[in-house]
Amino acid sequence: MDPRPATHVWPEGTPPFDTELRVASAAYLRGTGDHRYADARQWLKGALLLSAALGAGGVALTAGGPARFALGYVAFVLLFAVLAINFMHDAAHGTLIGPPRVSPAAGRRLNAWIARAVTVPLGIEPAYWRVRHIAFHHPYANIEGRDLDLEENFFLCQTPFQTRRPHHRYQHLYWPLIAALSMPYIGWIYDWSDRLGKTPVARHRALPGVRGWLTFVGAKLAHFALMLALPVWALHGTGVGWGGVIAAYAFAQMCASCFVVGLLLGTHWADVAFYRAPGCEPLPHGWREHGLHTAVDWLPEPRWLAFWLGGLHRHATHHLFPTWHHRHCDALAALAAPIAARHGVPYRVLTYRELIAAQRQFLKQMGGATGTESE
């Protein structure tokens, strides 16, 4: 899948901003003698997270009672959520491993296998998530009618162009519940809608034919076997039955979902621009500049937490350099910020508190305003 956005949305030619970014990033790689992919430090992080997750799973499966089981079970799911933001996202972009270490074809296979392994405990189909993310979100971030992450829905009003319902005036209060249900919604609703051809994702044929059905259904069955059947079987006679396992499953999925979504949602809501899909004329800027109009970076406190966030805090930077592993994001942000300033392109970096405050203000505005269009 070509990671570059469709050209008919953007002006012809390469904007000077894009050229300068490409030259600067290439010089950075040459100067450091590095590559765009994950390094040994990232793989060590993955090994540590996987070991911790398996340890938590072991605690859950050998628990003598409900409390110890629930603690281990929730920790297992949360650690796999951290693995997902550190590995599944980069795997979707093909930035975990690639040339010259392996051939492009081998790199695609390895990235796909890693994404699938990481997402089994979360119940998400990585092939469809990748299409939604690479083919619809990245090329068309915050473009109404193109970005599937911003599809109009009953629960949230996310753009100035969507219908505002009476309950949306409270969305700044109930959004954590929506965040908690988002990941289960992807696994239960989005995945099956994509599989059954009910969405634009279907035309990309990510899992075609009988083999695709076997892969898709097999992954769903593996998820339920691992997360429901195995605990019930392993804990038979300990006081943890189907009811306790299902309750732990629902709670863990909601915690993991709230954790991931809570790190990410505001990056496309905090004082950013929204656009309608152009009818005939292209948008007035290139796709890299568009990324800075529609996303922000944020910095965690303490700063060492950034190592474990998979680059989610550098979301605007990621939109500038989607084919780079997230370990480079801080360095890329440092070289991109002065270039953006020279070209008059906004490049905003917030604290997490500022991000949440801006997100809350955005949700209040979208839920109660009568509709001022951005751009």
N, C-alpha and C positions, 0 to 999 in steps of 0.2 A: 504494500500500500504506500503510495507516494505521500510523504509527510507534508509536502508543500501545498498551500491552499490553492483552490481553483482560481485560475488567473482572471476569469471574467468578473470577479468581484472587485478586483484591484486594478489600479492604473497600469498601463503597459510600461514595460521597462523596469529597471532596478533603481529605486530611489537612492539618493546619496547617503541617507541615513543607514540603509541596509548595507551598502557597499563599505562604509566606514566601520560598521560593526563586524562585518566578515573579515576585513583586513586586520582589525585589532585582535579579534579572537584567534585568527590564524597565527599572528605574531606571538600571542600568549602561549599557544601550544608549542611553537618552535622554541621559544625562550625557555620553557620549562622541560622540553624534551618529553612531553607527556602525550596522552591520547585522550579521546573523548569518552571512553568507556569506564566502567567500574575498575577500581584498583584493589590491591590486596587488602587494604584497610576496610574497604566496603564488604568484601567477602568475609573477612573476619567478623565484622559486625553482624552479617547474616548468620554466621555459624553460632555466635553468641545468642542472638535472638531465637534461633531455632532450638538451641539447647535449652534455653530458659523455657520456651513454649512446651517442649517435650517433657521437661521436668514438671511443669505445672499440670500437664495432661496426666503424667504419672501419679501426681498427688490426687487428682480427681478420680482416677480409676482405681486407686487403692484406698480410697477414703473409707473410714469406718462409720460415717454418718453424714447427714445432709449438709451440715455447715462446712466441713472440710471439703466435701465434694464441690459445693457451690463456689468456694473460694478458688480452688484449683481450676475449675471449669471456666470461670469468668476470666481468670488470668491467662489461661490457654488461648481463649478467643482474642483477648486484647493484645497479646503478644503477636498473634498472627495478623492482627490489624496493623501493628507496627511493621511487621515484615512486609505486608502488602504495600504500605506507603513508601517503603524503602526499596522494594524489589519489583512488585507487580507493575507499578507505574512506570519505572524505567524499562522494564521488560516490554511493556506496550509500545514504548518509543524505540525499542531496539537498541538501548544504550547500556545494557548490562555487559554484553560481550559481543565483539565483532572483529572485523579485520584490524590489524594483520594477524591476530591470534588464531582466528578461525575464518573460514570462508563466509561470504555473505549468507549463503543458504544455511550453513551450519549455525551461524549466529541467529538467524530467524527461528530455527527449530529450538535452539537452546533457550532463547528468550521466551518462546511460547510455552515450553515445558515448565520453566521456572514459574511463569505466571499462573499456569494451571495448578501446580503443586501448592503454591502459596494461597490460592483462593478456595481450595476444597473446604477448609473449615469455615469459611465465610459464606459459602453458598452462592457465589457470584460466578457467572460464565465469563471468563476473561476474554474470549474471542469477541463476544458482542460488546463488552465494555470497551475493548480496544477500538472497535469501529466507532462507537459513540464518541469516544474521546479524541481519536486521531482524525476521523473523517468529518465530524460534525462540530465538536467543540473547538478544537484548535484553529481550524480555518475560519470559523464564524463566531468567535467569542462575543457574547452579548449582542448578536444580531438576531432580532426577532424573526422567527420563521425558519431559521437555519440552525441555531445552536440548540440541540436537543436538551441540554441541561437547563434551558430557560423555557421549556415548553409551558404554555398556559395550562394551569390546572386549578382544581377547586380549592386547594389548600393554601396556596401562596400567590400573591400578585408580585411578580419579580421584575417587571419592566413598566415604563410609562405607557406602553401600548396595549397592555392587557386589561381585561375586564376586572373592575374592582367590585367585589361582593361585600355585603355588610360585615361579615365576620373577619374580613381582611384588616379591619381597623384594629384588631387585636393580635395580628400576626407577629408583632414585635414581642409579644408575651408568650405565645405558644410555639414559636419556631423551634425551641429545643426538642419538643415532642416530634415535630416533623423531621428534625435532624436524626433523632433516635430511630425513626421508622424508615429512613431513606435506604439504608443498606438492605434490610429485608424486602423493601419494595422493589429494589433492583433485582434481587434474586427471584422473587415470586411473580412480579408483574412485568417488569421490563424484559427480563430474559425470555419469558414465555411469549410475550408479545413480539419480540424480535424473531424468535424461533418460528412462530406461526405466520410470519410475514405481515404483521399488522403495523409495522413502523417503517420509516425510510431505511433503517439498518438492513432490512432484508435484501435490498438490491446489491449489497456488497458481497453476499453469499459467503459469509465467513466460515460457516460449517455446512457445506453443501451435501446433499444426497443422504443415502442411508448411513454412510460413515459419519456424517455430521450428526445425524440423529443419535447414533450409538454413542458418540463422544459426549453430546449434550446430556442425554438421559443418564449415561453412565456417570458423569460428573455429579449430577443431582443425586443419584442413588448413593454414590460414594459419600457425599456430604451428609445425607441422612443416616447412613450406616455408621459413619465416624462420630457424628455429633449426637445421635439419639440411640440407635440400636446398641452400639458398643457399650456406652455407659450403663444402660439398663441391664445388659447381659453381665458385665463385669461386677456390678454392684448388687446383683440379685441376693436378697436376704439380709441386706444391710440397712434397710429402711428407706432406701432411695429407689423409688419406682418410676413408672412412666410420668406421673404427675410432677415429681420433683425434677426429673430430667428436662421435661418440656418447659417448666418454669425457669430453670437455669438457662436453657437454650434461648428463650425469649429475652430474658434479662441480659445475657451476655451479648447477644446480637445487637440489642438496643444500645448497650454501653459502647460497644465497638463502633457502631454507626455514629453515635453522638460525638465520640472522640474524633473520628476522621473528618466528619462533616464540619464539626466545630472549628477545626483548623483551617478549613478551606473556603467555606461559603462566602465569608465577608470579603475575600480577595477580589471577587467580581461584583461586589455591591458597594464598596466603600468609596463614595464620591467618584464613580466612574461613569463613562458614557455608554449609552445604549443606542442601537441603530435598527432601522428597518432594513430588510433585505432590499438591495437596489433593484428597481424595476428594469432599467436599461443602462443608466450611467453607473460607472464603478464608484466605489467609495473614494473620498478625496485623499486617501493616504494608503501607503503600502501595508502589508500584513504585519510586519514587525512593529511599525509605529502603532498600528491598531492594538497590538498586545499591550502597549503602555497606556493607551486611552481606556482600556477596558479591564485592567487588573492593577493590583498594587502588591508590593512586597511588605512583609512585616518581620520584626525581629523579636525572638523570644527572650525572656529573662528568667533565669540566667542564660547567657549566650551559648553555653555548652549543650543546651537542649537541642540546638539546631542540628547537631550531628545525627540525632535520632528521628528527625522529622521528615526525612526523605525529600528535602527541598520544597516542601509545601509552603514554607514561609517565604520563599523566593519565587512566588508564583508569576509575577510580572516578568522577572528575569527568565523563568522557564519558557514563557511564551515568546521571548526573543530568541531563545536557543533550545528549541524542543528536541533536537537531535544530540544533545549533550547530556551526559550523566549528571545527576543532581549534585555530585561532589564538587563540581566546578562552579556552582551558582554564585557563591560569594565572590570569587575572583572575577567572574563574568559581570556581576553587578558593579564591581568597582571600576571595571573598564568601560562599561556601558553608560554609567550615570553621566560622566562629563560629555560623552558623545551626544546623549539625549539633550543635555543642556545647550550644547552648541546648535542643535537643530530645532530648539524650541519645543521639544516633545516632553510631556510630563513624565516624571519618574519618581513615584512617591514611595517612601519607606515609612511605615508606621510601627508603633509598639503594638503589642497584642491588645492592650487596653483600648488604644485608639481605634484599632480595627473593630473590636466589638461595639464600641460606642458609635462608630460610623455605620456599622451594620444595623444596629438598633434604630438609628435615625432614618436610614434608608427604608427599613421595613415599615416604620411609622408613616413615612412620606408616601410610599407606594400603597399602603393600606387605606390612607385617609385623604390623599390628594385627589383632585379632579382631573389631573392629567397634563403635566407639562412635559413635552417631548424633548429628549436630549438629542441634539444633532438632527 
